[in-house]
């Protein structure tokens, strides 16, 4: 019997906070994940790791100017991570799906951290 995997996407729009002298650029990220993995702590850890990677990738500048290496905007990546975790948790609650405690904890911590920024 083949197990059917349900993949979903959370569209996250982030405007990173920056000093007034800097220019901010809105970031829209299409985060993909597997709903089935969020039922277990082990799967939730894998999804969280993947979301972190996707957030870092979305918030990385090429660094092409003057031979610089690519640079990750950590505030942007943290904002994407927080918003994605909250949105995913909310969607799962609305769908009536159980979410692994490991993911719920991270979503709660990320929410509190995001609200303080």
Secondary structure, 3 states (H helix, E strand, C coil): CCCCCCEEEEEEEEECCCCCCCCCCEEEEEEEEEHHHHHCHHHHHHHHHHHHHHHHHHCEECCCHHHCCCEECHHHHHHHHHHHHHHHHHHHHHHCCCCCHHHHHHHHHHHHHHHHC
